[in-house]
Amino acid sequence: MSNLSDRILVRDLRIRCIVGINDEERVKQQDVIINLSMDVDLKKAGDTDEFSHTVDYKELKQDIYAMVEKSEYFLIEAMAEKVASIVLSREKVKSVTVTVDKPGALRFAESVAVEITRSR
């Protein structure tokens, strides 16, 4: 039986990319910060200590980084959807919450963020 209270977290993945709707945002790369909370049954990995029973989060990070770095989204909402799709391409991940922060996007605010949850 799957225990969806198990999670793998990736915190504060900082990537530079083109993102935004304003002219200056379309030419100069900006930071986005991505956080992931992946629902994964970790019981077997915990019992066996075998890498094959968990999610390869280093490979996952590389795939997300490659996509975001070359992207030119207008909206962080669209970026979050694509990140969720990449995460859910891992069969062990049952659902994911993706948060994409865009620091400095709004005057007087540290950042603006979107958070989405997607599942199989």
Protein Blocks (a to p, Z undefined) as FASTA:
>chain_A
ZZfkbccddehiacdddedjbfklmmbccdddddddddddfklmmmnopaklmccfklmm
mmmmmmmmmpccfbfklmmmmmmmmmmmpmklmbdcdddddehkaghiabdcddddddZZ
